[in-house]
Amino acid sequence: MHYLTSAGPLVSLIAGILILVVPRLLNYIVAIYLIVIGLLGLFGGHLH
């Protein structure tokens, strides 16, 4: 799962640019981020 850790900075950069361009996306980006992190925390250990 090395590609997930290396994708973090890229996803952060894209999200930051999108927030600068369209500030209304902030709520959606934060919500999606929290959902993804929560799902990875709950099920990430069970996927191996």
ROLO-162406 format. One line per field, with one value per residue: residue number from 0; x, y, z of N, C-alpha, C in turn. Coordinates in Angstrom, 3 decimals. Layout:
// residues N
pos <- [NUM; ...]
n_X <- [X; ...]
n_Y <- [Y; ...]
n_Z <- [Z; ...]
ca_X <- [X; ...]
ca_Y <- [Y; ...]
ca_Z <- [Z; ...]
c_X <- [X; ...]
c_Y <- [Y; ...]
c_Z <- [Z; ...]
// end
This chain:
// residues 48
pos <- [0; 1; 2; 3; 4; 5; 6; 7; 8; 9; 10; 11; 12; 13; 14; 15; 16; 17; 18; 19; 20; 21; 22; 23; 24; 25; 26; 27; 28; 29; 30; 31; 32; 33; 34; 35; 36; 37; 38; 39; 40; 41; 42; 43; 44; 45; 46; 47]
n_X <- [0.816; 2.005; 1.529; -0.658; 0.312; 2.115; 0.424; -0.836; 0.358; -0.006; -2.803; -3.468; -2.331; -3.841; -6.389; -6.000; -5.545; -8.010; -9.674; -8.749; -9.513; -12.284; -13.912; -16.236; -16.049; -14.753; -16.181; -17.123; -14.740; -13.437; -15.318; -15.331; -12.665; -12.569; -14.375; -13.075; -10.647; -11.703; -12.916; -10.652; -9.337; -11.090; -11.429; -9.006; -7.011; -8.100; -8.015; -5.783]
n_Y <- [-1.193; 1.144; 3.058; 4.478; 6.018; 7.639; 9.054; 10.877; 13.560; 14.549; 14.485; 16.309; 18.643; 19.013; 19.302; 21.651; 23.521; 23.386; 24.393; 27.001; 27.949; 27.420; 28.243; 27.234; 24.519; 23.638; 22.561; 20.126; 18.836; 18.533; 16.926; 14.591; 13.833; 13.249; 11.105; 9.208; 8.815; 7.839; 5.433; 4.073; 3.801; 2.139; -0.165; -0.596; -2.178; -4.680; -5.440; -6.766]
n_Z <- [0.000; -0.614; -2.519; -1.602; 0.513; -0.825; -2.410; -0.832; -0.430; -3.050; -3.378; -1.381; -2.426; -4.807; -3.671; -2.185; -4.239; -5.552; -3.536; -3.355; -5.870; -6.014; -3.411; -2.180; -2.302; -0.091; 2.141; 1.069; 0.323; 2.785; 4.101; 2.476; 2.780; 5.546; 5.663; 4.025; 5.446; 7.814; 6.926; 5.995; 8.404; 9.802; 8.157; 6.937; 8.161; 7.885; 5.272; 4.427]
ca_X <- [0.000; 2.906; 0.977; -1.571; 1.071; 2.731; -0.626; -1.308; 0.751; -0.611; -4.213; -3.507; -2.036; -5.003; -7.475; -5.672; -5.771; -9.458; -10.248; -8.417; -10.279; -13.716; -13.957; -17.403; -15.697; -14.079; -17.012; -17.167; -13.417; -13.198; -16.206; -14.831; -11.408; -12.865; -15.003; -12.049; -9.743; -12.457; -13.054; -9.341; -9.057; -11.939; -11.285; -7.661; -6.289; -8.734; -7.898; -4.570]
ca_Y <- [0.000; 2.289; 4.086; 5.320; 6.996; 8.601; 9.849; 11.860; 14.945; 14.938; 14.756; 17.556; 19.741; 19.203; 19.832; 23.044; 24.336; 23.466; 25.280; 28.371; 28.318; 27.366; 28.112; 26.471; 23.097; 23.310; 21.658; 18.811; 18.223; 18.120; 15.803; 13.407; 13.459; 12.608; 9.814; 8.287; 8.485; 6.985; 4.109; 3.422; 3.447; 1.019; -1.351; -0.684; -3.303; -5.948; -5.720; -7.541]
ca_Z <- [0.000; -0.666; -3.390; -0.834; 1.283; -1.735; -3.041; 0.132; -0.774; -4.327; -3.107; -0.614; -3.344; -5.674; -2.845; -1.882; -5.442; -5.777; -2.525; -3.751; -7.060; -5.694; -1.947; -1.736; -2.263; 1.170; 2.944; 0.446; 0.373; 4.167; 4.401; 1.773; 3.429; 6.828; 5.394; 3.518; 6.549; 8.731; 6.329; 6.005; 9.782; 10.217; 7.331; 6.365; 8.730; 7.554; 3.856; 4.127]
c_X <- [0.856; 2.324; -0.016; -0.826; 1.708; 1.683; -1.119; -0.924; 0.129; -2.082; -4.356; -3.269; -3.232; -6.160; -7.233; -5.919; -7.263; -10.130; -9.946; -9.277; -11.768; -13.862; -15.154; -17.100; -15.099; -14.892; -17.003; -15.826; -13.111; -14.064; -15.720; -13.547; -11.675; -13.500; -13.957; -11.104; -10.439; -12.607; -11.722; -8.966; -9.848; -11.604; -9.889; -6.881; -6.847; -8.591; -6.692; -4.854]
c_Y <- [1.252; 3.405; 4.988; 6.380; 8.034; 9.478; 10.951; 13.285; 15.424; 15.285; 16.064; 18.763; 20.047; 19.796; 21.296; 23.966; 24.492; 24.406; 26.738; 28.837; 28.412; 27.155; 27.316; 24.982; 22.680; 22.321; 20.244; 18.097; 17.729; 16.914; 14.521; 12.917; 12.713; 11.236; 8.800; 7.867; 7.570; 5.568; 3.357; 2.999; 2.238; -0.268; -1.549; -1.878; -4.648; -6.321; -6.582; -9.015]
c_Z <- [0.000; -1.515; -2.658; -0.041; 0.373; -2.416; -2.112; -0.206; -2.084; -4.145; -2.344; -1.515; -4.237; -4.888; -2.509; -3.058; -5.709; -4.787; -2.855; -4.920; -6.740; -4.185; -1.425; -1.628; -0.928; 1.997; 2.384; 0.546; 1.780; 4.518; 3.732; 2.416; 4.736; 6.637; 4.933; 4.634; 7.553; 8.207; 6.309; 7.418; 10.238; 9.464; 6.766; 6.883; 8.337; 6.087; 3.512; 4.085]
// end
